Amino acid sequence: MSITIRSETPQDAAAIERLTAAAFCDAPHTSHTEHFIVNALRRTDRLSISLVAEDGGEIVGHVAISPISISDGSDGWYGLGPISVAPARQRQGIGGRLMIQAMAALRRMDASGCVVLGDPDFYHRFGFKTESALVLPDVPSEYFQVVTLQGPVPSGTVSYHEAFLAVE
């Protein structure tokens, strides 16, 4: 396996859409709209970071990061997700490699921090933890996690871009 992590190019959009739909096809706790969300983020120029994992010319993983809003007005905060790995390639470390590169890209951008909605067992490995000061309404708090890259943890309600409401 010779995985390369790189920024997406315009030619990757269709492959990312197929990959993301396949990755979440059988996933629990999903609306199965993740591929629509990535496309909507791209259309609205809200993909701050969009990395692909490529193996032999085939895209086998993808991670998206976009800006979020926090009710206290804090700047420099981002939301990670969705992150996708081809079903046949899951549990091979590809998601972890994407995470490492995504977090490094956030640090290069001088981001204040990042939030994620997902499996605590996976994201804790990358420094994410629950933080009572930041809230995402209507989700169990243990699944909404935060990593601070610089400065204090803000206090408020998190809002994702309207692209996260995309259904087609």
N, C-alpha and C positions, 0 to 999 in steps of 0.2 A: 504494500500500500504506500503510495507516494502522494500524500495529500498536500495540495497547495491552497493556502488561504489568500484570497485577493478581494479587492473591491469589485462589486458588480459592474458590468458594462451594459449598455442598452440592449445588446444582443442576448443577454442572460434572462431577460424578463419572462419570457414564456417558460423557460426551463425552471425558473424559480417558482412560478405559479404552479406548475405541475408537481414539483417537489413538495411544496408547502401543502397542497391539497392532499397528496398521498401521505405525507408525514402525520397529518392530523385526522386521516380517514377513520381510524379505529380508536382514536384517543378519547378517554373519558373527560367529562367536564369541559366540553368545547362546543361552540356553536357551528363549527365547520366553516367558518368564514375567514380564516386566517389568510388564505391566498387573496381574498378580496381586499382585506385590510392592507396587505403589502402593496397591492396594485394602487389602492387609493392613496396611501402614503406617498408612493412614487409620483402619482399624477399631481398631487398637491405640493410637491417639492418638500416633503417633510421627512424624507429618509436622510437623517444626518449621517448614519453609518449603515451600509448595506454590504455585508461580506458574504462571499460564497466559498465553500470548500469544494475543490475540484480534484478529481482523481482520473487520470488518463483522458482528460477532455470532457469528462462527465461531471455535472454539478451534483454533488451528493449531500450538500448541506448549505444552509443559509441562515443568517441572523440579521435582524433589522433593529435599528435603534432610532428613536424619534424624540423630539422635545416634548416635554409635558408641562402643564401649568400647575402651580401650587397656590392655594388660596391666600397664603401670606405674601405672595409676590416674589418669592425666591427665584433667582435666575440660575441658569446653567445646569438644570436638572433634566434628565432624560429617562425614557422608558425603554426597556429592552424587550423585544418580542415583536412578532413571533420568532422563535428559533426552531429550525426544521432540519431533520436529517432523514435521508431516504430510509424507508422502513427496513430494507435488507441490510443497511449499513449502521443501524442503531446499535448502541452498546459497544462501539469500536473506538471511542474516544474522539470522534469527529465533533460532537457537540461541545465537548470540553475545549478542544482546540479553537473552535469558533468563539467560545466565551473568553478565552485568554486574549485572543486578538481583538475582540470587541472592547474589552476592558482597557487594553493598552491604547486603543484608538480614542476612547473617552478621556484617558489621562493626557494624551497628546493635545486634545481639544481644550484642556484645562476645565473640564466639566466639574461641577460641584458634586454631583452624585447621580445615581441611577436607581430606578425602581423596577421591579419585575413582579408579575403575577404568575406563580407557578409552583412546582414541586420543591418544597424546602430542602429535601434531601439532596437534590441536584444543585440548587443555587447557593446553599450554605458553603459549599466547597470554594466558591469564588468570593466569599466575604459578605454575601447578602444575609440579612437578618431582619426579623420583625422589629418594627419601631413604632411604638404607640403614638408618637407625635405626627406621623403621616398616615392618612386614612384614604382608602379607596372604598367609597360607599358600596354597600351591598355585596361585599365579598368577605369570606372568613379571613380574619387578620393573619392567621398563620401562613396563608398563601401569598400575602402581599408583603414583599420584602424590599429592603433598602440597602444600598452600599453608599457610604459617604467617601468621596474622593478628596475633598478639601472643604474646609469651613464647617460650620455647625449643621446639625440636622435641622431642617426647617420644621415648622409646625403648621399643619393645615390639611386641607382636602386636596387630593391629587385628581387632575382631569387629564385624560388622554385626548388627542386630537380627534375631531369628528370622523376621521377616516376609520377609526375603530368601530364605527357603527355600520360600515359597508356590508352589504349583503349580496352584492353582485359586482 
